[in-house]
Amino acid sequence: MRELSEKQVKVVLPEKDIPRQWYNILADMPTTPKPGLNPITKKPLTPEDLLPIFPMDLILQETSSERWIDIPEEVLDIYRLWRPSPMYRARRLEQALGTPARIYYKYEGVSPAGSHKPNTAIPQAYFNKKAGIKRLATETGAGQWGSALSLACTYFGLECTVYMVKVSYHQKPYRRSMMEVWGAEVIASPSDRTETGRRILEREPDCPGSLGMAISEAVEDAMSRKDTNYSLGSVLNHVLLHQTVIGLEAQKQFELIDDYPDVVVGCCGGGSNFGGLAFPFLADKFAGKKVRTVAVEPTACPTLTKGHFAYDYGDSAKMSPIVQMYTLGHDFVPAGIHAGGLRYHGASPIVSQLVHDGIIEAKAVGQEGVFEAAILFARTEGILPAPESAHAIKGAIDEALEAKEAEEERVILFCLSGHGHFDLSAYDEYLAGNLVDVEYPQEKIDEALKSLPQCDIA
């Protein structure tokens, strides 16, 4: 086997090797997700149901069963600013762990917004601009998605309004500043700007917010104006489709060094960065290749590991489509852990179906172990990871230590989905000994699940 040379750590592709098509895993899944439902009629969604908030090009991508979907040249022109992203061999981390495993990571923090999120923000802004839309409304947790969409709207001359989960709005002020530099209006959610927000604040004036609440506000905003559409940074099929540039590039990078992963690891909230890395490798798995995929989530928001596989609303106000997914209930309000991008009550229907079918493995980890892994990674590899990304690092380290215990070689790939330069308050809390593990109690999950919608789809 031809490996990297002893001192080489980066595997870099030339610009000509940027993928020119996105990979649609729906074409190859053994079992595809059940159809999404109209939140009012509870009948299967039609394109007309989605037109008030999405452009037709994205609706067609959402429902497509075509294996390959072309990336527009206008999108590729912007992708070239940072794509292909580098893949690294984590040699110093391997040495610190004393593991025989080979650890690689695909680094998405090289994008202008510092995370993987522009991979879908750019095409979403492009297709909305093409449809004549003037303004986009969205939500964000920790701010990675809001930053990415703010950037994308700047490139295409669109206005952008971001409803940011209130706990993150206060925890991460510089994310807010970044969005505002790119021209976005950033509003702490729940807010008094929407009927949804006002109702929540009336019940709970000090509500810390949740992604489900922020989604409700953004959807309400979009539906109230003809010049405005809604944009989502995770969960939906077309979002994960756009992110597959990550895994497609990683496959080419492994070809360059004649290596291949035994296990692919990613953090998982809604599922976009995990799916973006893992789906192209799952295509190999469906074709007979031996590869495992592991989705890592926080114990404070254990959607895949403790949630129910059921139809549920995507938001707190029951305005968004009803989809079958692993869910903690649309009324779920998470603890204010610092991995704000992993605090969603549900998960991608595609990821959920693959977990349900036993094709994807899922594990939950506590934030103390996550930050311990992040510190070790920063002190060996030099990159300060976002708290969300550190869940993937923790998963990769666990795999490497298992390989050490078993005295076996194991090739591990994970996605370092973004840097943590705007998350230093979280590191301050960890270094001061103030972070504790949070386990979401089963009784709260059981209570929230009582409000699941009743749907009669076979």
VENBEL-V633957 format. One record per residue. N is the residue number from 1. NEAR is the number of other C-alpha atoms within 10 Angstrom. D_CENTER is the distance of its C-alpha to the mean C-alpha in whole Angstrom. Layout:
<<N	NEAR	D_CENTER> <N	NEAR	D_CENTER>>
This chain:
<<1	6	34> <2	8	33> <3	11	31> <4	15	30> <5	8	33> <6	7	33> <7	8	32> <8	11	30> <9	16	26> <10	16	24> <11	19	24> <12	18	24> <13	18	24> <14	10	26> <15	14	25> <16	10	26> <17	14	24> <18	19	21> <19	21	20> <20	16	22> <21	18	20> <22	22	17> <23	25	17> <24	25	16> <25	22	16> <26	19	18> <27	14	21> <28	15	21> <29	16	20> <30	12	23> <31	11	22> <32	15	20> <33	18	19> <34	16	21> <35	17	21> <36	21	20> <37	23	22> <38	19	24> <39	20	24> <40	11	27> <41	8	29> <42	16	27> <43	15	28> <44	16	25> <45	18	24> <46	14	25> <47	14	24> <48	10	27> <49	15	25> <50	16	22> <51	13	24> <52	18	24> <53	25	21> <54	24	19> <55	22	21> <56	17	23> <57	14	21> <58	19	18> <59	19	19> <60	12	21> <61	17	18> <62	17	16> <63	16	20> <64	16	21> <65	15	22> <66	13	23> <67	13	21> <68	15	21> <69	16	20> <70	10	22> <71	14	20> <72	13	22> <73	10	24> <74	11	24> <75	19	20> <76	17	21> <77	10	23> <78	16	20> <79	21	18> <80	14	21> <81	13	21> <82	14	19> <83	25	18> <84	26	19> <85	26	17> <86	21	19> <87	25	19> <88	19	21> <89	21	23> <90	18	23> <91	19	26> <92	16	27> <93	20	25> <94	20	26> <95	12	30> <96	12	29> <97	15	28> <98	12	31> <99	23	29> <100	19	30> <101	24	26> <102	20	25> <103	24	22> <104	26	20> <105	23	16> <106	23	15> <107	25	14> <108	28	12> <109	25	14> <110	18	16> <111	21	15> <112	14	17> <113	25	14> <114	21	14> <115	24	10> <116	29	8> <117	27	8> <118	29	11> <119	28	11> <120	28	10> <121	26	12> <122	24	15> <123	23	16> <124	28	15> <125	30	18> <126	21	20> <127	19	20> <128	26	21> <129	18	23> <130	12	25> <131	13	25> <132	11	27> <133	19	25> <134	18	26> <135	21	23> <136	29	19> <137	27	18> <138	27	15> <139	31	13> <140	29	11> <141	28	11> <142	29	11> <143	27	12> <144	28	10> <145	28	9> <146	33	12> <147	28	14> <148	27	12> <149	35	14> <150	32	17> <151	26	17> <152	25	17> <153	25	19> <154	17	22> <155	14	22> <156	16	23> <157	14	25> <158	22	23> <159	17	23> <160	29	20> <161	25	20> <162	30	17> <163	29	17> <164	32	16> <165	29	16> <166	25	19> <167	21	19> <168	26	16> <169	23	19> <170	14	21> <171	20	20> <172	21	18> <173	13	21> <174	15	20> <175	24	17> <176	26	19> <177	14	22> <178	20	19> <179	25	18> <180	18	22> <181	14	23> <182	18	21> <183	18	23> <184	25	21> <185	16	22> <186	22	20> <187	19	21> <188	23	21> <189	34	20> <190	29	22> <191	23	24> <192	16	28> <193	15	27> <194	17	26> <195	14	28> <196	23	25> <197	21	24> <198	16	28> <199	15	28> <200	20	26> <201	16	28> <202	11	31> <203	9	30> <204	12	28> <205	12	29> <206	11	27> <207	16	24> <208	19	21> <209	27	19> <210	32	16> <211	32	13> <212	27	15> <213	29	18> <214	30	16> <215	30	15> <216	28	18> <217	31	20> <218	27	18> <219	27	19> <220	22	23> <221	23	23> <222	23	22> <223	17	24> <224	14	27> <225	12	27> <226	12	28> <227	13	27> <228	25	23> <229	26	20> <230	24	17> <231	28	14> <232	23	10> <233	26	7> <234	23	5> <235	23	7> <236	18	10> <237	23	12> <238	25	12> <239	28	9> <240	31	8> <241	25	12> <242	28	12> <243	27	9> <244	29	12> <245	27	14> <246	32	12> <247	25	14> <248	23	17> <249	24	18> <250	29	17> <251	18	20> <252	17	22> <253	23	22> <254	16	23> <255	11	26> <256	15	27> <257	14	28> <258	12	29> <259	16	26> <260	19	24> <261	21	21> <262	16	22> <263	20	19> <264	29	15> <265	29	13> <266	33	9> <267	33	8> <268	32	6> <269	29	6> <270	26	5> <271	27	5> <272	30	3> <273	31	4> <274	29	7> <275	32	8> <276	26	9> <277	29	11> <278	31	12> <279	26	13> <280	22	16> <281	26	17> <282	25	17> <283	17	19> <284	13	22> <285	15	22> <286	14	23> <287	10	26> <288	9	27> <289	12	25> <290	14	25> <291	17	21> <292	18	19> <293	26	15> <294	24	14> <295	26	11> <296	30	11> <297	30	11> <298	28	13> <299	19	17> <300	22	17> <301	31	14> <302	29	15> <303	31	13> <304	29	14> <305	19	17> <306	18	19> <307	21	18> <308	21	20> <309	20	19> <310	22	20> <311	25	20> <312	30	19> <313	29	18> <314	29	15> <315	26	16> <316	23	19> <317	22	22> <318	19	22> <319	19	21> <320	22	18> <321	20	19> <322	26	19> <323	26	17> <324	24	18> <325	30	15> <326	27	15> <327	32	16> <328	32	17> <329	31	19> <330	25	18> <331	22	20> <332	24	18> <333	22	18> <334	20	17> <335	17	19> <336	17	18> <337	21	16> <338	24	15> <339	25	12> <340	26	11> <341	24	7> <342	30	8> <343	29	11> <344	29	10> <345	30	13> <346	35	12> <347	29	9> <348	27	9> <349	26	13> <350	25	13> <351	28	11> <352	27	13> <353	23	16> <354	19	16> <355	21	16> <356	15	19> <357	12	21> <358	10	20> <359	18	19> <360	18	16> <361	17	17> <362	21	15> <363	18	16> <364	22	16> <365	21	17> <366	18	18> <367	27	18> <368	16	21> <369	15	21> <370	22	17> <371	23	19> <372	16	22> <373	22	20> <374	26	18> <375	20	22> <376	18	23> <377	22	21> <378	14	22> <379	14	25> <380	16	25> <381	16	23> <382	11	23> <383	18	20> <384	23	19> <385	25	15> <386	30	13> <387	29	13> <388	30	9> <389	31	10> <390	31	13> <391	33	12> <392	31	12> <393	29	15> <394	27	17> <395	25	16> <396	28	17> <397	22	20> <398	13	21> <399	21	21> <400	26	24> <401	17	26> <402	15	26> <403	18	27> <404	17	30> <405	11	31> <406	11	32> <407	12	33> <408	13	31> <409	14	29> <410	20	26> <411	21	23> <412	23	20> <413	29	17> <414	28	14> <415	31	11> <416	28	12> <417	30	9> <418	26	11> <419	25	14> <420	22	15> <421	14	18> <422	20	18> <423	21	17> <424	15	21> <425	14	22> <426	21	20> <427	20	21> <428	12	25> <429	13	24> <430	17	24> <431	13	26> <432	9	29> <433	10	28> <434	11	27> <435	17	23> <436	13	24> <437	15	22> <438	18	21> <439	16	21> <440	17	21> <441	13	24> <442	12	24> <443	9	27> <444	13	24> <445	20	22> <446	14	25> <447	13	26> <448	17	23> <449	20	23> <450	10	27> <451	13	25> <452	18	24> <453	17	25> <454	10	28> <455	13	27> <456	8	30> <457	12	28> <458	4	29>>
